[in-house]
Amino acid sequence: MELNHTCLELLKILYEQRDYIPIRTLAERMEKTERSIRYSLDLVDEFLKRKKLPFLSRKFGCGVYLEHTPEMENTLKGFLTDSTPYQYKFSTEEREAYLELCLLMGRSQYIPVMELADRLTVSYGTIAADLDNVERWFAERELTLVKKSRMGLCVQGPETKLLKTCLRRLSENISLAEYDRYLCKKPLDSKITLLILNELFNGLDIDFLRDLPKQAESVLNCVFSDESFGNLIFCLALLTQRQVSGVAGPISVPVQDKTLPLTNEYEAAAMLLDLLSKKYSSTFSPGVCYYLTTQLLCSKSIVNGQSRLGRDPIRSKRLDQVTEEIISNVEQLYHIDFGSARIDLVEHLKTHLVPTIYRIRYHRSIVNPVYDELAAKHSQLLRYTAEAVKPLEEYCNSPISDQEVSYISL
């Protein structure tokens, strides 16, 4: 069953109250009739019964009391924490997103359906119905939802596809602002966001994870953008959860690309995985190091120093030429001359182009949250930028997506 807002408020009052409280007092505080309060208390009792917790204690002339057993504390403190104004009737879309992400995170090998129902405070039948859509969602992404009797659910597919799908789903459902508030243990407006983040970081040291990107920055001599910083923590948490639980599948080493171990990003990835291995007594395969290297290469950053494509001087020199050509195209399109500002502009543009090139090479998509606004208000800017970056398309031997163009235009 699902608790409505009135029941939740009642449960919170009773949880905070350490003694009997009269029905009349509850009615006055809730601005409800006594009859309505009694009805809601019956619903709360049903909820407690389903959770296998003690019923409310009622005493004539005293009122109603919630017994604070250890089981009651453990169950309700997560539901009724002051960190969020809980609303327990999740929408279908919220439930499906949570189910998809829980299965992708793989914190345990199988998740029983009833356990998922309890987490979302809905019936077994509701979850079963949601799983029909979830199964189709996975199939569209070439992943398979596996259902095993007496064991539960899991999702199967290539490890890199599972990781990519999970990280993209996380970015779709959790904003940077929400993520920052969670890290700082501040109130969240969305309960489903809190449930998702709790699942991702369950059993992990958040402060330790939050420090890892900073160590990568010191190796790479850069500062990640806020978005890349947050996504890197998501990635490290996800890799750790799947490795520790034993569900992580193999990731092949790309034998055709011998340049990755030559990059500073590979060195940073190896360092981060070594720290995680020591912290959580788990060993990551060489394939994971390659995967994390591509994540670092594709991250947007503000670089202190020269922007280079790894340690390949030929490719870095070609990047210099491409960047110069793009700047020249912009000058021609807008009939301007950047003059003495050109040198700094070239270096700053290369800072953005390096991760763009790696995203194109490794087929990593990116979404600009202000793209629609740019397209509506600055369509000419986008057209001119798309025209100016033609040399980059030739360099990558691939078209540049509208989303990438919009980032370059900014």
C-alpha positions as CSV (number, residue, x, y, z in Angstrom):
1,M,0.0,0.0,0.0
2,E,1.0,3.6,-0.5
3,L,0.9,6.2,2.3
4,N,-0.8,9.5,1.4
5,H,0.5,12.9,2.6
6,T,-1.8,12.9,5.7
7,C,-0.6,9.5,6.8
8,L,3.0,10.5,6.3
9,E,2.6,13.7,8.4
10,L,0.9,11.7,11.1
11,L,3.7,9.1,11.1
12,K,6.3,11.8,11.3
13,I,4.5,13.4,14.3
14,L,4.2,10.1,16.1
15,Y,7.8,9.2,15.3
16,E,9.0,12.4,16.9
17,Q,6.7,12.1,19.9
18,R,8.0,10.1,22.8
19,D,4.7,9.8,24.6
20,Y,1.0,9.3,24.0
21,I,-0.6,12.1,22.0
22,P,-4.4,12.7,22.1
23,I,-6.4,12.3,18.9
24,R,-7.8,15.8,19.4
25,T,-4.3,17.3,19.5
26,L,-3.4,15.4,16.3
27,A,-6.6,16.8,14.6
28,E,-5.8,20.3,15.6
29,R,-2.2,20.1,14.4
30,M,-3.2,18.6,11.1
31,E,-6.3,20.8,10.7
32,K,-8.4,17.7,10.2
33,T,-11.5,16.2,11.9
34,E,-11.0,13.5,14.6
35,R,-12.8,11.1,12.4
36,S,-10.4,11.7,9.5
37,I,-7.4,11.3,11.8
38,R,-8.7,7.9,13.1
39,Y,-9.1,6.7,9.5
40,S,-5.6,7.8,8.7
41,L,-4.2,6.1,11.8
42,D,-5.8,2.8,10.6
43,L,-3.9,3.2,7.3
44,V,-0.7,3.8,9.3
45,D,-1.4,0.6,11.2
46,E,-1.8,-1.3,7.9
47,F,1.6,0.2,6.7
48,L,3.3,-0.9,10.0
49,K,1.8,-4.4,9.7
50,R,3.1,-4.7,6.2
51,K,6.5,-3.7,7.4
52,K,6.2,-6.3,10.2
53,L,6.5,-3.5,12.8
54,P,4.5,-3.1,16.1
55,F,1.0,-1.6,15.7
56,L,0.2,1.8,17.2
57,S,-0.5,1.7,20.9
58,R,-3.9,3.2,21.8
59,K,-4.9,4.1,25.4
60,F,-8.3,5.5,26.4
61,G,-7.9,9.1,27.7
62,C,-4.3,9.3,26.6
63,G,-4.3,8.9,22.8
64,V,-2.0,7.1,20.5
65,Y,1.7,6.1,20.8
66,L,4.3,4.8,18.4
67,E,6.6,2.3,20.0
68,H,10.3,3.1,19.3
69,T,11.8,-0.4,18.9
70,P,15.2,-0.8,17.2
71,E,13.4,-2.3,14.1
72,M,11.0,0.7,14.1
73,E,14.0,3.2,14.3
74,N,15.9,1.5,11.5
75,T,12.9,1.3,9.2
76,L,11.4,4.8,9.7
77,K,14.5,7.0,10.2
78,G,15.3,6.7,6.5
79,F,11.6,7.4,5.5
80,L,11.1,10.3,7.8
81,T,14.4,12.1,7.9
82,D,14.3,15.8,7.9
83,S,16.5,15.9,4.8
84,T,13.6,15.8,2.4
85,P,9.8,16.5,2.4
86,Y,8.8,13.0,1.6
87,Q,5.9,12.2,-0.7
88,Y,5.6,8.5,-1.0
89,K,3.3,8.1,-3.9
90,F,5.9,7.8,-6.7
91,S,4.8,8.2,-10.3
92,T,5.2,5.3,-12.7
93,E,8.1,7.1,-14.4
94,E,9.9,7.5,-11.0
95,R,9.4,3.9,-10.1
96,E,10.7,2.7,-13.5
97,A,13.8,4.9,-13.3
98,Y,14.6,3.6,-9.9
99,L,14.1,0.0,-10.9
100,E,16.3,0.5,-14.0
101,L,19.1,2.1,-12.0
102,C,19.0,-0.4,-9.2
103,L,19.4,-3.3,-11.6
104,L,22.2,-1.5,-13.5
105,M,24.1,-0.6,-10.4
106,G,24.2,-4.3,-9.5
107,R,24.9,-3.8,-5.8
108,S,23.8,-7.4,-5.4
109,Q,23.7,-10.3,-7.9
110,Y,19.9,-10.6,-7.8
111,I,17.2,-8.3,-6.3
112,P,13.9,-9.9,-5.1
113,V,10.8,-8.2,-6.5
114,M,9.3,-8.0,-3.0
115,E,12.4,-6.1,-1.8
116,L,11.9,-3.5,-4.5
117,A,8.2,-3.2,-3.6
118,D,9.1,-2.6,0.0
119,R,11.6,0.1,-0.9
120,L,9.1,2.0,-3.0
121,T,6.2,1.2,-0.6
122,V,4.0,-0.3,-3.3
123,S,2.5,-3.8,-3.9
124,Y,4.2,-6.7,-5.6
125,G,1.6,-6.4,-8.4
126,T,2.6,-2.7,-9.0
127,I,6.3,-3.6,-9.4
128,A,5.4,-6.6,-11.6
129,A,3.4,-4.2,-13.9
130,D,6.3,-1.7,-13.9
131,L,8.8,-4.4,-14.9
132,D,7.0,-5.0,-18.2
133,N,8.0,-1.4,-19.3
134,V,11.4,-1.8,-17.7
135,E,12.1,-5.0,-19.6
136,R,11.2,-3.3,-22.9
137,W,13.4,-0.3,-21.9
138,F,16.4,-2.7,-21.5
139,A,15.6,-4.5,-24.7
140,E,15.7,-1.3,-26.6
141,R,19.2,-0.8,-25.3
142,E,20.2,-4.4,-26.2
143,L,20.3,-5.4,-22.5
144,T,18.3,-8.4,-21.0
145,L,16.2,-8.4,-17.9
146,V,16.7,-11.8,-16.2
147,K,14.0,-13.2,-13.8
148,K,14.9,-16.2,-11.7
149,S,12.4,-17.9,-9.4
150,R,13.3,-17.6,-5.7
151,M,16.3,-15.4,-6.5
152,G,15.0,-12.2,-8.1
153,L,16.0,-9.9,-11.0
154,C,19.2,-8.9,-12.7
155,V,20.2,-7.3,-16.0
156,Q,22.7,-8.8,-18.4
157,G,24.7,-7.5,-21.3
158,P,28.2,-6.3,-22.2
159,E,29.8,-4.6,-19.2
160,T,30.6,-1.4,-21.1
161,K,27.1,-1.1,-22.3
162,L,25.7,-1.6,-18.8
163,L,28.0,1.1,-17.4
164,K,27.3,3.5,-20.2
165,T,23.5,3.0,-19.9
166,C,23.6,3.5,-16.1
167,L,25.7,6.6,-16.2
168,R,23.5,8.2,-18.8
169,R,20.4,7.3,-16.8
170,L,21.9,8.8,-13.7
171,S,22.6,12.1,-15.5
172,E,19.1,12.2,-16.9
173,N,17.5,11.8,-13.4
174,I,19.9,13.7,-11.1
175,S,20.9,17.3,-11.6
176,L,24.2,18.7,-10.5
177,A,22.4,20.8,-7.9
178,E,20.8,17.8,-6.3
179,Y,24.1,15.9,-6.4
180,D,25.9,18.7,-4.6
181,R,23.2,19.0,-1.9
182,Y,23.4,15.2,-1.3
183,L,27.2,15.3,-0.9
184,C,26.8,18.2,1.5
185,K,24.0,16.3,3.3
186,K,21.5,19.1,2.6
187,P,17.8,18.7,2.1
188,L,16.6,17.2,-1.2
189,D,13.3,18.0,-2.8
190,S,13.0,14.7,-4.5
191,K,12.7,11.5,-2.6
192,I,13.3,9.3,-5.6
193,T,16.6,11.1,-6.1
194,L,17.6,10.4,-2.5
195,L,16.7,6.7,-3.0
196,I,18.8,6.5,-6.1
197,L,21.8,8.2,-4.6
198,N,21.6,6.1,-1.4
199,E,21.6,3.0,-3.6
200,L,24.6,4.2,-5.6
201,F,26.7,5.1,-2.5
202,N,25.5,2.4,-0.2
203,G,28.5,1.1,1.8
204,L,30.9,3.5,0.1
205,D,32.9,6.3,1.7
206,I,31.5,9.4,0.0
207,D,34.3,11.7,1.3
208,F,36.9,9.3,0.0
209,L,35.2,9.2,-3.5
210,R,34.8,12.9,-3.6
211,D,38.6,13.3,-3.1
212,L,39.6,11.0,-6.0
213,P,38.8,13.4,-8.9
214,K,40.9,16.0,-7.2
215,Q,43.9,13.6,-7.2
216,A,43.2,13.0,-10.9
217,E,43.3,16.7,-11.5
218,S,46.7,16.9,-9.9
219,V,48.1,14.3,-12.2
220,L,46.4,15.8,-15.3
221,N,47.2,19.4,-14.3
222,C,43.6,20.4,-14.9
223,V,40.4,21.3,-13.2
224,F,37.3,19.3,-14.3
225,S,34.1,21.1,-15.1
226,D,31.4,20.6,-12.4
227,E,29.5,18.2,-14.7
228,S,32.6,16.1,-15.4
229,F,33.6,16.1,-11.7
230,G,30.3,14.8,-10.7
231,N,30.1,12.2,-13.5
232,L,33.5,10.9,-12.6
233,I,32.4,10.3,-9.0
234,F,29.3,8.5,-10.3
235,C,31.6,6.4,-12.5
236,L,34.0,5.5,-9.7
237,A,31.1,4.6,-7.4
238,L,29.5,2.4,-10.1
239,L,32.7,0.6,-11.0
240,T,33.3,-0.1,-7.3
241,Q,29.8,-1.3,-6.5
242,R,29.7,-3.7,-9.4
243,Q,33.3,-5.0,-8.7
244,V,32.7,-5.5,-5.0
245,S,29.4,-7.3,-5.5
246,G,30.9,-9.6,-8.1
247,V,28.5,-8.8,-10.9
248,A,31.0,-6.9,-13.0
249,G,31.6,-8.5,-16.4
250,P,34.8,-8.5,-18.4
251,I,35.9,-5.4,-20.3
252,S,38.2,-6.2,-23.2
253,V,41.4,-4.3,-23.8
254,P,41.3,-2.5,-27.1
255,V,44.3,-4.0,-28.8
256,Q,43.9,-1.8,-31.9
257,D,44.4,1.4,-29.8
258,K,48.0,1.4,-28.5
259,T,48.0,5.1,-27.6
260,L,45.9,5.0,-24.5
261,P,48.7,3.7,-22.2
262,L,50.8,6.6,-23.4
263,T,48.4,9.2,-22.0
264,N,48.5,11.0,-18.7
265,E,44.8,10.0,-18.3
266,Y,45.9,6.3,-18.3
267,E,48.3,7.1,-15.5
268,A,45.6,8.9,-13.6
269,A,43.1,6.0,-14.1
270,A,45.6,3.5,-12.9
271,M,46.2,5.6,-9.8
272,L,42.5,6.0,-9.0
273,L,41.8,2.2,-9.4
274,D,44.8,1.4,-7.2
275,L,43.4,3.6,-4.4
276,L,40.0,2.0,-4.8
277,S,41.5,-1.5,-4.7
278,K,43.3,-0.8,-1.4
279,K,40.2,0.9,0.1
280,Y,37.7,-1.9,-0.8
281,S,40.1,-4.9,-1.1
282,S,39.0,-5.5,-4.7
283,T,41.1,-6.0,-7.8
284,F,40.1,-4.2,-11.1
285,S,41.0,-5.7,-14.4
286,P,43.2,-4.0,-17.1
287,G,40.0,-3.5,-19.1
288,V,38.5,-1.3,-16.4
289,C,41.6,0.8,-16.5
290,Y,41.2,1.4,-20.2
291,Y,37.5,2.1,-19.7
292,L,38.2,4.7,-17.0
293,T,40.9,6.2,-19.2
294,T,38.4,6.9,-21.9
295,Q,36.1,8.5,-19.3
296,L,38.9,10.9,-18.2
297,L,39.8,11.6,-21.8
298,C,36.2,12.5,-22.6
299,S,35.8,14.8,-19.5
300,K,35.4,18.5,-20.0
301,S,38.1,20.4,-18.1
302,I,39.8,23.7,-17.7
303,V,43.4,23.0,-18.4
304,N,46.4,24.7,-16.8
305,G,49.0,24.6,-19.5
306,Q,49.1,23.0,-22.9
307,S,46.2,21.0,-24.3
308,R,47.6,17.9,-25.9
309,L,46.2,14.7,-27.4
310,G,48.2,12.4,-25.1
311,R,51.9,12.3,-25.8
312,D,51.6,12.1,-29.6
313,P,53.4,15.2,-30.9
314,I,52.2,14.7,-34.5
315,R,48.5,14.5,-33.5
316,S,48.9,17.4,-31.1
317,K,50.5,19.5,-33.9
318,R,47.6,18.7,-36.2
319,L,45.2,19.7,-33.4
320,D,47.0,23.1,-33.3
321,Q,46.4,23.5,-37.0
322,V,42.7,22.5,-36.8
323,T,42.2,25.0,-33.9
324,E,43.8,27.7,-35.9
325,E,41.6,27.0,-38.9
326,I,38.5,27.1,-36.8
327,I,39.4,30.5,-35.3
328,S,40.2,31.8,-38.9
329,N,36.7,30.5,-40.0
330,V,35.1,32.4,-37.2
331,E,36.9,35.6,-38.1
332,Q,35.8,35.3,-41.7
333,L,32.2,34.5,-40.8
334,Y,31.9,37.4,-38.4
335,H,34.3,39.8,-40.2
336,I,36.4,40.3,-37.1
337,D,40.0,40.1,-36.1
338,F,40.8,38.7,-32.6
339,G,44.2,40.3,-32.7
340,S,46.3,39.9,-29.6
341,A,43.6,37.8,-27.9
342,R,44.0,35.1,-30.6
343,I,46.7,33.1,-28.8
344,D,44.7,32.7,-25.6
345,L,41.6,32.0,-27.6
346,V,43.3,29.2,-29.5
347,E,44.6,27.6,-26.3
348,H,41.1,27.8,-24.6
349,L,39.4,26.3,-27.7
350,K,41.9,23.4,-27.7
351,T,40.9,22.8,-24.1
352,H,37.4,22.1,-25.3
353,L,38.3,20.3,-28.5
354,V,40.5,17.6,-26.8
355,P,37.7,15.9,-24.9
356,T,35.4,16.5,-27.9
357,I,37.7,14.5,-30.1
358,Y,37.8,11.6,-27.6
359,R,34.1,11.6,-27.2
360,I,33.7,11.3,-31.0
361,R,36.4,8.6,-31.2
362,Y,34.8,6.5,-28.4
363,H,31.2,7.2,-29.4
364,R,30.3,9.0,-26.2
365,S,27.4,11.3,-26.5
366,I,26.9,14.5,-24.5
367,V,23.8,16.6,-23.9
368,N,23.9,20.4,-23.5
369,P,21.1,21.4,-21.0
370,V,20.8,24.8,-22.6
371,Y,20.7,23.5,-26.2
372,D,17.0,24.3,-26.8
373,E,17.4,27.8,-25.5
374,L,20.5,28.3,-27.7
375,A,18.6,26.9,-30.8
376,A,15.7,29.3,-30.1
377,K,17.6,32.5,-29.3
378,H,20.9,32.1,-31.1
379,S,20.3,29.9,-34.2
380,Q,22.7,32.0,-36.3
381,L,25.5,31.4,-33.7
382,L,24.9,27.6,-34.0
383,R,24.9,27.7,-37.8
384,Y,28.1,29.7,-37.9
385,T,29.8,27.4,-35.4
386,A,28.8,24.3,-37.3
387,E,30.3,25.9,-40.4
388,A,33.5,27.0,-38.6
389,V,34.2,23.5,-37.1
390,K,34.3,21.8,-40.6
391,P,38.1,21.3,-40.1
392,L,37.4,19.3,-36.9
393,E,35.0,17.0,-38.8
394,E,37.7,16.3,-41.4
395,Y,40.2,15.7,-38.6
396,C,37.8,13.2,-36.8
397,N,36.5,11.8,-40.1
398,S,33.1,12.1,-38.5
399,P,30.2,14.6,-38.3
400,I,30.0,16.8,-35.2
401,S,26.7,16.5,-33.4
402,D,24.5,19.5,-32.8
403,Q,25.0,19.0,-29.0
404,E,28.8,19.2,-29.5
405,V,28.5,22.2,-31.7
406,S,26.4,24.0,-29.1
407,Y,29.1,23.4,-26.5
408,I,31.8,24.8,-28.8
409,S,29.6,27.8,-29.6
410,L,29.5,28.7,-25.9
